[in-house]
């Protein structure tokens, strides 16, 4: 018997986390670099509008995974009036349809059509802090873009998305990872399991890679899965805080992502599961989860091209401009004391070199 969607999504007004999966029709591999890049940009835009938080994601060739946190809708919308609701549409003003709606609001208010304004505000309210509305809109917008881009018609997605409710408390204990942390690792390990890369940090379209190259939202998502909440979570993207979270998460990824040969077991036959070799795991644990310089150099380093100065602490002291930010040692790897000064903000790692 199929479980009712209302049971999976939980009680109305409650805050929950969900692991969401959706696949392309007939599981065709049609999501190339351009399509996955558009999915990522679309995800970021829809999250800004909807009020949902993405803790982890991965876009594969024929499906995607999202780990979403949906706030308590009633609490989140408490005290919101028409202006706040309609102002939310500004976050989608890159879309022609939304720009038309915003223009309509101005016209309705100028001619006294307050009923039309109120009706639109209610429709916006229904779209906010709601998993079903978010997924319907996210998939529909991508389908429209994809069909136009490739000159096709008809449905793109195999079926309704699958949503698994996940206990929302993150953390790692001696007994193992929390459900939230385990799901995040499962999502980030997808490209390794599929044989697309040897290390998830090298797969552009997963949240771990985004965090490694400085993505604030991705870093905060990983911190949340590690059990970091409140004001501390808001600082999780900063280099000093991220260095600690990064090591913990990387150790956990390599701890659960080992390669497994299939075959007969006491519990029955199992399939071969790609993953990390024991030597890879040993190297990561020997370094306490910290990236090597060679690994970090696979990425484009912003401070190598955008910083005012790069070198040893003594060198930077000689060229430091009063009033500028003081030199800081480069995070993320053992740089042998190498530091940088200048205006670039965030992590020095920007994006993988193609």
C-alpha positions as CSV (number, residue, x, y, z in Angstrom):
1,X,0.0,0.0,0.0
2,X,1.3,3.4,-0.9
3,X,2.0,5.6,2.1
4,X,-0.1,8.9,1.9
5,X,2.0,11.9,1.1
6,X,0.5,13.8,4.1
7,X,1.9,11.1,6.4
8,X,5.4,11.5,4.9
9,X,5.3,15.3,5.1
10,X,4.2,15.4,8.6
11,X,1.8,17.6,10.5
12,X,0.9,21.0,9.0
13,X,2.9,23.7,10.7
14,X,5.6,21.5,12.0
15,X,9.3,21.8,11.2
16,X,10.9,18.8,9.5
17,X,13.9,17.6,7.4
18,X,13.4,15.6,4.3
19,X,15.6,13.6,1.9
20,X,14.1,14.2,-1.5
21,X,14.9,12.3,-4.7
22,X,13.5,12.8,-8.2
23,X,14.5,11.0,-11.4
24,X,14.3,11.8,-15.1
25,X,11.7,9.8,-17.1
26,X,12.9,6.3,-18.0
27,X,16.0,7.2,-16.1
28,X,17.6,8.7,-19.2
29,X,21.0,10.3,-18.6
30,X,20.3,13.8,-20.0
31,X,21.6,16.1,-17.3
32,X,25.0,17.3,-18.6
33,X,27.2,20.1,-17.2
34,X,24.9,22.9,-18.5
35,X,21.7,21.3,-17.1
36,X,23.2,20.6,-13.7
37,X,24.6,24.1,-13.6
38,X,21.1,25.5,-14.3
39,X,19.6,23.2,-11.7
40,X,22.0,24.5,-9.1
41,X,21.3,28.2,-9.9
42,X,17.6,27.4,-9.9
43,X,17.8,25.7,-6.6
44,X,19.6,28.7,-5.0
45,X,16.9,31.1,-6.4
46,X,14.0,29.0,-5.3
47,X,15.5,28.6,-1.8
48,X,15.8,32.3,-1.4
49,X,12.1,32.7,-2.3
50,X,10.6,29.7,-0.5
51,X,12.3,30.0,2.9
52,X,13.5,26.4,2.8
53,X,17.1,25.5,3.7
54,X,19.1,23.0,1.7
55,X,21.6,21.1,4.0
56,X,23.0,18.9,1.2
57,X,22.5,18.3,-2.5
58,X,23.8,16.3,-5.4
59,X,22.9,16.5,-9.1
60,X,23.6,13.4,-11.1
61,X,23.1,12.5,-14.7
62,X,19.5,11.3,-14.4
63,X,18.4,12.3,-10.9
64,X,19.0,14.6,-8.0
65,X,19.1,14.4,-4.2
66,X,18.2,17.2,-1.8
67,X,18.3,17.3,2.0
68,X,15.9,20.0,2.9
69,X,14.9,21.6,6.2
70,X,11.4,23.1,6.2
71,X,10.6,25.6,9.0
72,X,7.4,25.7,10.9
73,X,5.2,27.5,8.3
74,X,2.8,29.1,10.8
75,X,5.6,30.4,13.0
76,X,7.6,31.6,10.0
77,X,4.7,33.6,8.6
78,X,3.5,35.0,11.8
79,X,2.9,38.7,11.5
80,X,3.4,38.8,7.7
81,X,1.3,41.3,5.8
82,X,0.7,41.9,2.1
83,X,3.8,43.9,1.7
84,X,6.1,41.2,3.2
85,X,4.4,38.5,1.1
86,X,4.5,40.4,-2.2
87,X,8.0,41.7,-1.4
88,X,9.1,38.1,-1.4
89,X,8.5,38.0,-5.2
90,X,11.4,40.4,-5.6
91,X,13.6,37.4,-5.0
92,X,12.3,35.9,-8.3
93,X,12.5,39.1,-10.3
94,X,14.9,37.5,-12.8
95,X,11.8,35.7,-14.2
96,X,9.6,37.5,-16.8
97,X,6.4,36.1,-15.2
98,X,7.3,37.4,-11.8
99,X,8.2,40.8,-13.1
100,X,4.8,40.9,-14.7
101,X,3.1,40.1,-11.4
102,X,5.0,42.8,-9.7
103,X,3.9,45.3,-12.4
104,X,0.3,44.1,-12.0
105,X,0.5,44.8,-8.2
106,X,1.5,48.4,-9.0
107,X,-1.4,48.7,-11.5
108,X,-4.0,47.2,-9.1
109,X,-3.0,49.4,-6.3
110,X,-3.2,52.5,-8.5
111,X,-6.7,51.7,-9.6
112,X,-7.9,50.5,-6.2
113,X,-8.2,46.8,-7.0
114,X,-7.2,45.7,-3.5
115,X,-9.0,42.4,-3.8
116,X,-6.7,41.4,-6.6
117,X,-3.7,42.4,-4.5
118,X,-4.9,40.3,-1.5
119,X,-5.6,37.3,-3.8
120,X,-2.0,37.4,-5.1
121,X,-0.6,37.8,-1.6
122,X,-2.5,34.7,-0.5
123,X,-1.1,32.7,-3.5
124,X,2.4,33.8,-2.4
125,X,1.7,32.7,1.1
126,X,0.7,29.2,-0.1
127,X,4.1,28.9,-1.9
128,X,6.3,29.8,1.1
129,X,7.8,27.4,3.6
130,X,6.1,24.4,1.9
131,X,7.9,21.3,0.6
132,X,5.2,20.3,-1.9
133,X,5.0,23.8,-3.4
134,X,8.7,24.1,-3.5
135,X,9.3,20.8,-5.3
136,X,6.4,21.4,-7.8
137,X,7.8,24.8,-8.7
138,X,11.4,23.7,-8.8
139,X,10.8,20.7,-11.1
140,X,8.3,22.6,-13.3
141,X,10.6,25.5,-14.0
142,X,13.4,23.2,-14.9
143,X,11.2,21.2,-17.2
144,X,10.1,24.4,-19.0
145,X,13.8,25.4,-19.4
146,X,15.0,22.0,-20.5
147,X,12.2,21.4,-23.0
148,X,12.8,24.8,-24.6
149,X,16.5,24.3,-24.6
150,X,16.3,20.9,-26.3
151,X,13.3,21.4,-28.5
152,X,11.2,18.7,-26.8
153,X,7.7,18.4,-25.4
154,X,6.1,16.3,-22.7
155,X,6.9,15.3,-19.1
156,X,10.6,15.2,-18.1
157,X,10.4,13.7,-14.6
158,X,9.7,10.0,-14.0
159,X,7.1,10.5,-11.3
160,X,6.4,12.5,-8.2
161,X,9.4,13.1,-6.0
162,X,10.1,10.7,-3.2
163,X,10.4,12.3,0.3
164,X,11.8,10.6,3.3
165,X,11.4,12.3,6.6
166,X,14.7,12.5,8.6
167,X,15.2,13.2,12.2
168,X,16.3,16.8,12.3
169,X,19.0,16.6,15.0
170,X,22.5,16.5,13.6
171,X,25.7,15.3,15.2
172,X,28.3,12.6,15.4
173,X,28.7,10.5,18.5
174,X,30.8,7.4,19.5
175,X,27.8,5.3,18.4
176,X,27.9,6.8,14.9
177,X,26.5,9.6,12.8
178,X,23.0,11.0,13.4
179,X,20.3,10.2,10.8
180,X,20.7,13.7,9.4
181,X,24.5,13.4,9.1
182,X,24.3,10.0,7.6
183,X,21.9,11.2,4.9
184,X,24.1,14.2,4.1
185,X,27.1,11.8,3.7
186,X,25.0,9.4,1.5
187,X,24.1,12.3,-0.8
188,X,27.7,13.7,-1.1
189,X,29.0,10.2,-1.7
190,X,26.7,9.6,-4.7
191,X,29.3,10.6,-7.4
192,X,31.9,8.4,-5.7
193,X,29.5,5.4,-5.6
194,X,28.7,6.0,-9.3
195,X,32.4,6.0,-10.3
196,X,32.4,9.7,-11.4
197,X,35.2,10.8,-9.1
198,X,37.5,9.4,-6.5
199,X,36.7,12.2,-4.0
200,X,33.4,14.1,-3.6
201,X,35.3,17.4,-3.3
202,X,36.1,17.0,-7.0
203,X,32.5,16.7,-8.1
204,X,31.2,20.2,-8.8
205,X,27.5,19.5,-8.4
206,X,27.5,18.2,-4.8
207,X,27.2,20.3,-1.6
208,X,30.6,19.0,-0.2
209,X,32.5,20.3,-3.2
210,X,30.6,23.7,-2.9
211,X,31.6,23.9,0.8
212,X,35.3,23.1,0.0
213,X,35.4,26.0,-2.5
214,X,33.9,28.5,-0.1
215,X,30.1,28.2,-0.5
216,X,28.5,29.8,2.6
217,X,25.2,28.0,2.4
218,X,26.9,24.6,1.8
219,X,29.2,25.1,4.8
220,X,26.3,26.0,7.0
221,X,24.4,23.0,5.8
222,X,27.3,20.7,6.7
223,X,27.6,22.4,10.1
224,X,23.9,21.8,10.8
225,X,24.3,18.2,10.0
226,X,27.2,18.0,12.4
227,X,24.9,19.4,15.1
228,X,26.0,23.1,15.0
229,X,23.0,25.4,15.5
230,X,22.0,28.9,16.5
231,X,24.5,31.8,16.3
232,X,27.4,29.4,15.9
233,X,25.8,28.0,12.8
234,X,25.6,31.4,11.2
235,X,29.4,31.7,11.5
236,X,30.1,28.2,10.2
237,X,31.2,29.4,6.8
238,X,34.1,31.5,8.2
239,X,37.5,30.0,7.6
240,X,38.4,29.4,11.2
241,X,35.1,27.7,12.1
242,X,34.9,25.8,8.8
243,X,38.4,24.3,9.2
244,X,37.1,22.4,12.2
245,X,33.8,21.3,10.6
246,X,35.6,20.4,7.4
247,X,37.9,17.9,9.1
248,X,35.1,16.3,11.1
249,X,32.9,15.9,8.0
250,X,35.7,14.6,5.8
251,X,36.7,12.0,8.3
252,X,33.1,10.9,8.5
253,X,32.7,10.7,4.7
254,X,35.8,8.5,4.4
255,X,34.8,6.5,7.4
256,X,31.5,5.4,5.9
257,X,32.4,5.5,2.2
258,X,34.7,2.5,1.9
259,X,34.7,0.3,-1.3
260,X,32.7,-2.9,-0.9
261,X,32.9,-5.9,-3.1
262,X,29.6,-7.7,-3.7
263,X,28.9,-11.3,-3.3
264,X,27.5,-13.8,-0.9
265,X,27.3,-12.8,2.8
266,X,25.6,-14.4,5.9
267,X,22.7,-12.0,5.3
268,X,22.4,-12.8,1.6
269,X,23.9,-11.6,-1.6
270,X,25.0,-7.9,-1.9
271,X,25.9,-5.7,-4.8
272,X,29.4,-4.2,-5.4
273,X,29.5,-0.7,-4.0
274,X,32.2,1.7,-5.3
275,X,33.9,3.8,-2.7
276,X,37.3,4.7,-1.2
277,X,40.1,2.3,-1.0
278,X,41.7,1.5,2.3
279,X,44.8,3.4,1.4
280,X,42.7,6.5,0.6
281,X,40.9,6.2,3.9
282,X,44.2,5.7,5.8
283,X,45.7,8.8,4.2
284,X,42.7,11.0,5.2
285,X,42.6,9.7,8.7
286,X,46.4,10.1,9.1
287,X,46.0,13.8,8.2
288,X,43.0,14.2,10.5
289,X,40.7,15.1,7.6
290,X,42.8,18.1,6.4
291,X,43.4,18.5,2.7
292,X,47.0,18.4,1.4
293,X,48.5,21.2,-0.5
294,X,48.4,19.1,-3.7
295,X,44.6,18.6,-3.2
296,X,44.0,22.2,-2.5
297,X,46.0,23.2,-5.6
298,X,43.5,21.3,-7.8
299,X,41.3,24.3,-7.2
300,X,41.7,27.9,-8.4
301,X,42.9,29.9,-5.5
302,X,41.4,33.4,-5.3
303,X,44.3,34.8,-3.2
304,X,46.8,33.7,-6.0
305,X,45.2,36.1,-8.4
306,X,43.0,38.6,-6.5
307,X,45.0,39.2,-3.3
308,X,47.1,42.3,-2.7
309,X,50.0,40.2,-1.5
310,X,50.9,36.5,-0.9
311,X,53.9,35.1,0.9
312,X,55.4,34.5,4.4
313,X,54.2,36.4,7.4
314,X,57.4,38.5,7.5
315,X,57.0,39.5,3.8
316,X,53.4,40.5,4.3
317,X,54.3,42.6,7.3
318,X,56.6,44.6,5.1
319,X,53.9,45.4,2.5
320,X,50.9,45.6,4.8
321,X,48.9,48.8,4.3
322,X,47.6,50.4,7.5
323,X,43.8,50.1,7.7
324,X,43.7,47.1,5.5
325,X,42.8,43.7,6.9
326,X,45.7,42.0,8.6
327,X,47.4,39.1,6.8
328,X,45.9,35.6,7.5
329,X,47.3,32.2,7.0
330,X,45.6,30.3,4.1
331,X,43.1,27.8,5.5
332,X,42.2,24.4,4.2
333,X,45.6,22.8,3.8
334,X,49.2,22.8,5.3
335,X,50.6,25.8,3.4
336,X,53.8,25.9,5.4
337,X,52.9,29.4,6.9
338,X,51.8,30.8,3.6
339,X,49.5,33.8,4.1
340,X,47.7,36.4,2.1
341,X,46.4,40.0,2.5
342,X,44.0,42.0,0.4
343,X,40.4,42.5,-0.2
344,X,39.1,39.0,-1.2
345,X,36.6,37.6,1.3
346,X,35.7,34.1,2.3
347,X,37.7,31.0,1.4
348,X,40.7,31.4,-0.9
349,X,39.4,28.3,-2.8
350,X,37.0,29.4,-5.5
351,X,36.3,26.6,-8.0
352,X,37.9,23.5,-9.4
353,X,40.1,23.8,-12.4
354,X,38.3,22.1,-15.4
